[in-house]
Amino acid sequence: MLKRISVRLAANVLIIINLCLVVFDVLIMAGVVPYNLVWEGRFANESEMYAFEMTSIAISLAIVVVIGIKAGYIKAFLNDKVITILLWSLVMFFSLNTLGNLGSSNPLETMMFTPITLISAILCWRLAADK
């Protein structure tokens, strides 16, 4: 069933999702989106929020690079085996994140991010399984 999703489509959707997440993180840091709506409202202060959001941006951009290499959009500076290992790691990361979102005490976080992380896990699986 996953073979019905092309590698190019999977890569494009994942890149779009992660770039949208970067924009969302920037909006949080700019104060447009209240930071108590994310991370289950666990931030003690703004400096903690900035640290988490900057980390989130770095991870999202790293994911874009890995996906870009797999799709052939970025010249490979890592070999195929490393990219495949990273993609399987992302499958696990997004799968666990989906479970975490399902258990979130914030209903908005559950409704908004559970589908995103589930779709990301499936699409990363499609890329990782590609020979």
PyMOL commands that set and color helices and strands:
alter all, ss='L'
color gray80, all
select helices_A, chain A and resi 2-4+7-29+35-37+39-41+46-71+80-102+107-129
alter helices_A, ss='H'
color red, helices_A
deselect
rebuild
show_as cartoon
